[in-house]
Amino acid sequence: MRNRKRWMWMIGGMLFLAGLAGCQNPELHGNNPVQEETALTVETDETFEGKESIKTYTLVSDETDLPLPTLTLDQEEGTFSFAYDVLSSYLAVGTYEINGDKVELTTEDGTFHYTFYSADEDTLRFSADESSDVQLTDNRIGAVITDGAVFSAVGETNEAETSGAETESSGKEEKMIVEPAENSQEPEGMTLYTSLPFFCGENEWELRMYVTEGMVIDGELALDDLCCFQIRAVSGEKVYILFDEQVQLGVPASDVWTDTDNQLHIVIRDVRTARYRITDYVYNQENQQFEGRFVMDYDGINYWGEI
């Protein structure tokens, strides 16, 4: 009998404690519904990039130590942001329209306009003639955007496109295709520094090098630490742009020769403080285009000079 009472007291005590716990647990209390937690979401660059409608393009350039211009398009909203000068307090933002292969951008204040041409879904080419000025505050702090400059979708950059050439991949070797330029006029903002006339078969050619305007004084190149160079091969009305880059502490050079099969070769030597690149362009008479390949390509070197 005594044991029976003891068990009754123990069971009663357990029921009392369970009831007390239920009163203190708001999830079990009918008059106190559960308070749902509210998470504060901050949209960072990671969440922004996660949107499928956002696509970012970066200027394809060898100047990896300089800030590169970046174009971001929101395909869902039809808006853009274009940052190309780190020293400028003005950020170009606004809306854009697509007309065929042309991408036309207009800032929200209507002041500036920029035009790109779509080469493919991951490549845009800048059209300087149809755009507002994109001069840098200081050319030493930033990569210069030239006419025809290539902007590649992030993750799709191909260094071979820096010369304005299209690239074909064949096995392990990449082949750069240079076709006649659409605009055969003299490059804007540049002056002819030197030229070399030559013949290939019965056709007359001329190899020309242009430099930033004002850099040639009395026929001599007055080098600054940063200079734009363009090397083009000209035959009649056809113009082939083989090199078009801004070079820091260096001067590109080129050689012209024909091999035993009478094929025309134009070799570009791009030598600067931290680079040694030799590109051999061979003229394809049938297709009337140059096909280039890297003979040597070294970055991050320490170039001492030549004798």
C-alpha positions as a Markdown table, in Angstrom:
| # | Residue | x | y | z |
|---|---|---|---|---|
| 1 | Met | 0.0 | 0.0 | 0.0 |
| 2 | Arg | 2.8 | 2.3 | 0.9 |
| 3 | Asn | 4.6 | 1.5 | -2.4 |
| 4 | Arg | 1.4 | 2.2 | -4.3 |
| 5 | Lys | 1.1 | 5.7 | -2.8 |
| 6 | Arg | 4.7 | 6.4 | -3.6 |
| 7 | Trp | 4.2 | 5.6 | -7.2 |
| 8 | Met | 1.1 | 7.8 | -7.4 |
| 9 | Trp | 3.1 | 10.7 | -6.0 |
| 10 | Met | 5.9 | 10.2 | -8.5 |
| 11 | Ile | 3.5 | 10.1 | -11.5 |
| 12 | Gly | 1.7 | 13.2 | -10.3 |
| 13 | Gly | 5.0 | 15.1 | -9.9 |
| 14 | Met | 6.0 | 14.2 | -13.4 |
| 15 | Leu | 2.7 | 15.4 | -14.9 |
| 16 | Phe | 3.0 | 18.7 | -12.9 |
| 17 | Leu | 6.5 | 19.3 | -14.3 |
| 18 | Ala | 5.4 | 18.5 | -17.8 |
| 19 | Gly | 2.6 | 21.0 | -17.5 |
| 20 | Leu | 4.9 | 23.7 | -16.2 |
| 21 | Ala | 7.3 | 23.2 | -19.1 |
| 22 | Gly | 4.4 | 23.5 | -21.5 |
| 23 | Cys | 3.4 | 26.8 | -20.0 |
| 24 | Gln | 6.9 | 28.2 | -20.5 |
| 25 | Asn | 7.3 | 26.9 | -24.1 |
| 26 | Pro | 5.5 | 29.5 | -26.4 |
| 27 | Glu | 5.4 | 26.9 | -29.2 |
| 28 | Leu | 3.0 | 24.8 | -27.1 |
| 29 | His | 1.0 | 27.7 | -25.6 |
| 30 | Gly | -2.1 | 28.5 | -27.6 |
| 31 | Asn | -2.1 | 32.2 | -26.7 |
| 32 | Asn | 1.5 | 32.8 | -27.7 |
| 33 | Pro | 2.1 | 31.8 | -31.4 |
| 34 | Val | 5.6 | 31.2 | -32.5 |
| 35 | Gln | 7.5 | 34.4 | -33.4 |
| 36 | Glu | 9.0 | 33.8 | -36.9 |
| 37 | Glu | 12.5 | 35.0 | -37.2 |
| 38 | Thr | 13.1 | 37.7 | -39.8 |
| 39 | Ala | 16.4 | 37.4 | -41.7 |
| 40 | Leu | 18.0 | 40.7 | -42.9 |
| 41 | Thr | 19.3 | 40.1 | -46.4 |
| 42 | Val | 22.1 | 42.4 | -47.7 |
| 43 | Glu | 22.7 | 42.2 | -51.4 |
| 44 | Thr | 26.5 | 41.8 | -51.8 |
| 45 | Asp | 28.5 | 41.3 | -55.0 |
| 46 | Glu | 28.1 | 37.6 | -54.6 |
| 47 | Thr | 24.3 | 37.7 | -54.6 |
| 48 | Phe | 24.4 | 40.2 | -57.4 |
| 49 | Glu | 26.5 | 38.0 | -59.5 |
| 50 | Gly | 24.2 | 35.1 | -58.8 |
| 51 | Lys | 21.4 | 36.7 | -60.8 |
| 52 | Glu | 21.2 | 35.0 | -64.2 |
| 53 | Ser | 20.2 | 38.2 | -65.9 |
| 54 | Ile | 23.4 | 39.9 | -64.9 |
| 55 | Lys | 26.4 | 39.7 | -67.3 |
| 56 | Thr | 29.7 | 41.4 | -66.7 |
| 57 | Tyr | 32.3 | 42.1 | -69.5 |
| 58 | Thr | 35.9 | 43.2 | -68.9 |
| 59 | Leu | 38.3 | 44.8 | -71.3 |
| 60 | Val | 40.7 | 42.2 | -72.8 |
| 61 | Ser | 44.1 | 43.6 | -72.1 |
| 62 | Asp | 47.7 | 42.6 | -71.3 |
| 63 | Glu | 47.9 | 45.3 | -68.7 |
| 64 | Thr | 47.0 | 43.0 | -65.8 |
| 65 | Asp | 48.6 | 45.3 | -63.3 |
| 66 | Leu | 46.2 | 48.1 | -64.2 |
| 67 | Pro | 42.5 | 48.6 | -63.3 |
| 68 | Leu | 40.5 | 47.2 | -66.3 |
| 69 | Pro | 37.3 | 48.8 | -67.6 |
| 70 | Thr | 34.2 | 46.8 | -66.8 |
| 71 | Leu | 30.7 | 46.8 | -68.4 |
| 72 | Thr | 27.8 | 45.2 | -66.5 |
| 73 | Leu | 24.5 | 44.5 | -68.2 |
| 74 | Asp | 21.2 | 43.6 | -66.5 |
| 75 | Gln | 19.4 | 41.8 | -69.3 |
| 76 | Glu | 16.2 | 41.6 | -67.3 |
| 77 | Glu | 16.0 | 45.3 | -66.3 |
| 78 | Gly | 17.7 | 46.7 | -69.4 |
| 79 | Thr | 20.2 | 48.7 | -67.4 |
| 80 | Phe | 23.9 | 49.0 | -67.4 |
| 81 | Ser | 26.9 | 50.3 | -65.4 |
| 82 | Phe | 30.2 | 51.2 | -67.2 |
| 83 | Ala | 33.3 | 51.9 | -65.1 |
| 84 | Tyr | 36.5 | 52.7 | -67.0 |
| 85 | Asp | 38.3 | 55.5 | -65.1 |
| 86 | Val | 39.1 | 54.9 | -61.4 |
| 87 | Leu | 40.0 | 58.5 | -60.9 |
| 88 | Ser | 36.7 | 59.8 | -62.1 |
| 89 | Ser | 33.8 | 60.4 | -59.6 |
| 90 | Tyr | 31.3 | 59.9 | -62.4 |
| 91 | Leu | 29.9 | 56.4 | -62.8 |
| 92 | Ala | 28.1 | 55.8 | -66.1 |
| 93 | Val | 24.8 | 54.1 | -65.4 |
| 94 | Gly | 21.6 | 54.0 | -67.4 |
| 95 | Thr | 19.7 | 51.9 | -69.9 |
| 96 | Tyr | 20.6 | 50.1 | -73.1 |
| 97 | Glu | 18.9 | 48.9 | -76.2 |
| 98 | Ile | 19.9 | 46.1 | -78.6 |
| 99 | Asn | 19.5 | 46.8 | -82.4 |
| 100 | Gly | 20.7 | 43.8 | -84.4 |
| 101 | Asp | 24.3 | 43.2 | -83.4 |
| 102 | Lys | 24.5 | 46.8 | -81.9 |
| 103 | Val | 24.3 | 47.4 | -78.2 |
| 104 | Glu | 23.5 | 51.1 | -77.5 |
| 105 | Leu | 24.0 | 52.5 | -74.0 |
| 106 | Thr | 22.6 | 55.9 | -72.7 |
| 107 | Thr | 23.4 | 57.2 | -69.3 |
| 108 | Glu | 20.4 | 58.0 | -67.1 |
| 109 | Asp | 21.0 | 61.8 | -67.4 |
| 110 | Gly | 21.2 | 61.5 | -71.2 |
| 111 | Thr | 24.6 | 63.0 | -71.3 |
| 112 | Phe | 26.8 | 60.1 | -72.6 |
| 113 | His | 26.3 | 57.4 | -75.1 |
| 114 | Tyr | 28.3 | 54.3 | -75.7 |
| 115 | Thr | 28.1 | 51.7 | -78.6 |
| 116 | Phe | 29.3 | 48.1 | -78.7 |
| 117 | Tyr | 29.0 | 45.5 | -81.4 |
| 118 | Ser | 28.3 | 41.9 | -80.4 |
| 119 | Ala | 30.7 | 39.5 | -82.0 |
| 120 | Asp | 29.1 | 36.6 | -80.1 |
| 121 | Glu | 27.2 | 36.1 | -76.8 |
| 122 | Asp | 30.4 | 36.5 | -74.8 |
| 123 | Thr | 32.3 | 39.2 | -76.8 |
| 124 | Leu | 31.6 | 42.9 | -77.3 |
| 125 | Arg | 33.7 | 45.3 | -79.4 |
| 126 | Phe | 33.7 | 49.0 | -78.6 |
| 127 | Ser | 32.9 | 51.5 | -81.3 |
| 128 | Ala | 34.7 | 54.8 | -80.6 |
| 129 | Asp | 33.2 | 56.7 | -83.5 |
| 130 | Glu | 29.7 | 56.1 | -82.1 |
| 131 | Ser | 30.5 | 56.7 | -78.5 |
| 132 | Ser | 31.2 | 59.5 | -76.1 |
| 133 | Asp | 34.8 | 60.2 | -75.1 |
| 134 | Val | 36.3 | 57.6 | -72.8 |
| 135 | Gln | 39.6 | 59.3 | -72.2 |
| 136 | Leu | 41.3 | 58.6 | -68.8 |
| 137 | Thr | 42.1 | 61.2 | -66.3 |
| 138 | Asp | 45.6 | 59.7 | -66.2 |
| 139 | Asn | 46.7 | 57.1 | -68.7 |
| 140 | Arg | 49.2 | 55.7 | -66.2 |
| 141 | Ile | 46.3 | 54.6 | -64.0 |
| 142 | Gly | 44.0 | 52.5 | -66.1 |
| 143 | Ala | 43.8 | 50.6 | -69.4 |
| 144 | Val | 43.0 | 52.8 | -72.4 |
| 145 | Ile | 39.9 | 51.8 | -74.4 |
| 146 | Thr | 40.6 | 52.1 | -78.2 |
| 147 | Asp | 38.3 | 51.7 | -81.2 |
| 148 | Gly | 37.5 | 48.0 | -81.6 |
| 149 | Ala | 38.6 | 47.1 | -78.1 |
| 150 | Val | 37.4 | 43.7 | -77.1 |
| 151 | Phe | 35.3 | 43.2 | -73.9 |
| 152 | Ser | 34.9 | 39.6 | -72.9 |
| 153 | Ala | 32.4 | 38.1 | -70.5 |
| 154 | Val | 34.0 | 37.3 | -67.2 |
| 155 | Gly | 35.5 | 33.8 | -67.4 |
| 156 | Glu | 35.6 | 33.9 | -71.2 |
| 157 | Thr | 38.7 | 36.2 | -71.7 |
| 158 | Asn | 41.1 | 35.1 | -74.4 |
| 159 | Glu | 44.5 | 36.9 | -74.4 |
| 160 | Ala | 44.9 | 36.3 | -78.1 |
| 161 | Glu | 42.1 | 38.8 | -78.8 |
| 162 | Thr | 44.1 | 41.7 | -77.5 |
| 163 | Ser | 45.5 | 42.4 | -81.0 |
| 164 | Gly | 42.0 | 42.6 | -82.4 |
| 165 | Ala | 42.3 | 39.2 | -84.0 |
| 166 | Glu | 39.7 | 36.4 | -83.9 |
| 167 | Thr | 40.9 | 33.1 | -82.6 |
| 168 | Glu | 40.4 | 29.6 | -83.9 |
| 169 | Ser | 41.3 | 26.6 | -81.7 |
| 170 | Ser | 42.8 | 23.7 | -83.6 |
| 171 | Gly | 44.0 | 20.9 | -81.4 |
| 172 | Lys | 46.6 | 22.2 | -79.0 |
| 173 | Glu | 47.5 | 25.2 | -81.1 |
| 174 | Glu | 45.5 | 28.4 | -81.3 |
| 175 | Lys | 45.4 | 30.2 | -84.6 |
| 176 | Met | 44.6 | 34.0 | -84.8 |
| 177 | Ile | 42.7 | 35.1 | -87.9 |
| 178 | Val | 43.1 | 38.7 | -89.0 |
| 179 | Glu | 40.8 | 39.8 | -91.8 |
| 180 | Pro | 40.7 | 43.2 | -93.6 |
| 181 | Ala | 39.6 | 46.0 | -91.2 |
| 182 | Glu | 36.2 | 47.6 | -91.9 |
| 183 | Asn | 37.7 | 51.0 | -91.3 |
| 184 | Ser | 40.7 | 51.7 | -93.5 |
| 185 | Gln | 41.2 | 55.3 | -92.4 |
| 186 | Glu | 44.2 | 56.4 | -90.4 |
| 187 | Pro | 43.9 | 55.6 | -86.7 |
| 188 | Glu | 42.4 | 58.5 | -84.7 |
| 189 | Gly | 44.7 | 60.2 | -82.2 |
| 190 | Met | 47.8 | 58.5 | -83.7 |
| 191 | Thr | 50.6 | 59.5 | -86.1 |
| 192 | Leu | 52.7 | 57.5 | -88.5 |
| 193 | Tyr | 56.1 | 56.7 | -87.0 |
| 194 | Thr | 57.7 | 54.5 | -89.6 |
| 195 | Ser | 56.8 | 52.4 | -92.6 |
| 196 | Leu | 58.4 | 49.7 | -94.9 |
| 197 | Pro | 57.3 | 49.2 | -98.5 |
| 198 | Phe | 57.7 | 45.7 | -99.9 |
| 199 | Phe | 56.3 | 43.3 | -102.6 |
| 200 | Cys | 54.7 | 39.9 | -102.3 |
| 201 | Gly | 54.4 | 38.4 | -105.8 |
| 202 | Glu | 53.1 | 41.2 | -108.0 |
| 203 | Asn | 51.3 | 43.0 | -105.2 |
| 204 | Glu | 52.7 | 46.0 | -103.5 |
| 205 | Trp | 52.5 | 46.2 | -99.7 |
| 206 | Glu | 53.4 | 48.5 | -96.9 |
| 207 | Leu | 54.0 | 47.8 | -93.2 |
| 208 | Arg | 53.2 | 50.8 | -91.0 |
| 209 | Met | 53.6 | 51.6 | -87.4 |
| 210 | Tyr | 51.6 | 54.3 | -85.7 |
| 211 | Val | 52.1 | 55.8 | -82.2 |
| 212 | Thr | 50.3 | 58.1 | -79.9 |
| 213 | Glu | 50.0 | 61.6 | -81.4 |
| 214 | Gly | 52.7 | 63.9 | -80.1 |
| 215 | Met | 55.2 | 61.1 | -79.5 |
| 216 | Val | 57.2 | 61.7 | -82.7 |
| 217 | Ile | 59.5 | 64.7 | -82.5 |
| 218 | Asp | 61.8 | 65.4 | -85.5 |
| 219 | Gly | 61.3 | 61.9 | -86.7 |
| 220 | Glu | 62.4 | 60.4 | -83.4 |
| 221 | Leu | 60.2 | 58.5 | -81.0 |
| 222 | Ala | 59.9 | 60.5 | -77.7 |
| 223 | Leu | 58.9 | 57.6 | -75.4 |
| 224 | Asp | 56.8 | 58.1 | -72.3 |
| 225 | Asp | 56.4 | 55.2 | -69.9 |
| 226 | Leu | 53.0 | 54.5 | -71.6 |
| 227 | Cys | 52.3 | 54.6 | -75.4 |
| 228 | Cys | 49.8 | 53.3 | -77.8 |
| 229 | Phe | 51.1 | 51.4 | -80.9 |
| 230 | Gln | 49.4 | 50.1 | -83.9 |
| 231 | Ile | 51.1 | 47.9 | -86.6 |
| 232 | Arg | 49.2 | 47.4 | -89.8 |
| 233 | Ala | 49.9 | 45.8 | -93.2 |
| 234 | Val | 48.4 | 47.6 | -96.2 |
| 235 | Ser | 47.9 | 46.4 | -99.7 |
| 236 | Gly | 45.7 | 48.5 | -102.0 |
| 237 | Glu | 42.4 | 49.1 | -100.2 |
| 238 | Lys | 42.9 | 46.3 | -97.7 |
| 239 | Val | 44.2 | 47.1 | -94.2 |
| 240 | Tyr | 45.2 | 44.3 | -91.8 |
| 241 | Ile | 45.7 | 45.4 | -88.1 |
| 242 | Leu | 48.2 | 43.0 | -86.6 |
| 243 | Phe | 49.0 | 44.9 | -83.4 |
| 244 | Asp | 47.0 | 47.5 | -81.5 |
| 245 | Glu | 47.8 | 47.9 | -77.9 |
| 246 | Gln | 48.9 | 50.3 | -75.2 |
| 247 | Val | 52.5 | 49.3 | -74.1 |
| 248 | Gln | 54.2 | 50.2 | -70.9 |
| 249 | Leu | 58.0 | 50.5 | -71.0 |
| 250 | Gly | 58.5 | 48.9 | -74.3 |
| 251 | Val | 58.4 | 49.3 | -78.1 |
| 252 | Pro | 57.1 | 46.5 | -80.4 |
| 253 | Ala | 58.8 | 45.7 | -83.6 |
| 254 | Ser | 58.0 | 43.7 | -86.8 |
| 255 | Asp | 59.8 | 41.8 | -89.5 |
| 256 | Val | 58.7 | 40.9 | -93.0 |
| 257 | Trp | 59.9 | 38.0 | -95.0 |
| 258 | Thr | 58.8 | 35.3 | -97.5 |
| 259 | Asp | 59.6 | 31.6 | -97.1 |
| 260 | Thr | 60.7 | 29.0 | -99.6 |
| 261 | Asp | 57.0 | 28.6 | -100.7 |
| 262 | Asn | 56.8 | 32.3 | -101.3 |
| 263 | Gln | 54.4 | 32.7 | -98.4 |
| 264 | Leu | 54.4 | 36.1 | -96.8 |
| 265 | His | 55.3 | 36.2 | -93.1 |
| 266 | Ile | 54.9 | 39.3 | -90.8 |
| 267 | Val | 56.4 | 38.6 | -87.4 |
| 268 | Ile | 55.5 | 40.9 | -84.4 |
| 269 | Arg | 57.9 | 41.1 | -81.6 |
| 270 | Asp | 56.2 | 42.4 | -78.4 |
| 271 | Val | 59.0 | 43.0 | -75.9 |
| 272 | Arg | 58.4 | 45.0 | -72.8 |
| 273 | Thr | 59.6 | 44.9 | -69.1 |
| 274 | Ala | 57.7 | 41.8 | -68.2 |
| 275 | Arg | 56.8 | 40.2 | -71.5 |
| 276 | Tyr | 58.5 | 38.5 | -74.4 |
| 277 | Arg | 56.0 | 37.5 | -77.2 |
| 278 | Ile | 56.7 | 36.6 | -80.8 |
| 279 | Thr | 53.7 | 36.1 | -83.1 |
| 280 | Asp | 54.1 | 34.8 | -86.7 |
| 281 | Tyr | 51.4 | 36.0 | -89.1 |
| 282 | Val | 51.3 | 34.1 | -92.4 |
| 283 | Tyr | 49.2 | 35.5 | -95.3 |
| 284 | Asn | 46.7 | 33.2 | -96.8 |
| 285 | Gln | 46.4 | 34.3 | -100.4 |
| 286 | Glu | 43.2 | 32.3 | -101.1 |
| 287 | Asn | 41.2 | 33.6 | -98.1 |
| 288 | Gln | 43.0 | 37.0 | -98.2 |
| 289 | Gln | 43.6 | 36.9 | -94.4 |
| 290 | Phe | 46.5 | 36.5 | -92.0 |
| 291 | Glu | 46.8 | 33.4 | -89.8 |
| 292 | Gly | 48.9 | 34.0 | -86.7 |
| 293 | Arg | 50.4 | 31.8 | -84.1 |
| 294 | Phe | 52.5 | 32.3 | -81.0 |
| 295 | Val | 56.2 | 31.3 | -81.6 |
| 296 | Met | 57.2 | 32.4 | -78.1 |
| 297 | Asp | 55.0 | 33.7 | -75.3 |
| 298 | Tyr | 56.4 | 34.5 | -71.9 |
| 299 | Asp | 54.9 | 36.7 | -69.2 |
| 300 | Gly | 56.3 | 37.8 | -65.8 |
| 301 | Ile | 59.9 | 37.8 | -67.1 |
| 302 | Asn | 62.6 | 40.3 | -66.3 |
| 303 | Tyr | 63.8 | 41.8 | -69.6 |
| 304 | Trp | 67.2 | 43.3 | -69.5 |
| 305 | Gly | 67.7 | 44.6 | -73.0 |
| 306 | Glu | 69.5 | 43.9 | -76.3 |
| 307 | Ile | 72.8 | 44.5 | -78.0 |
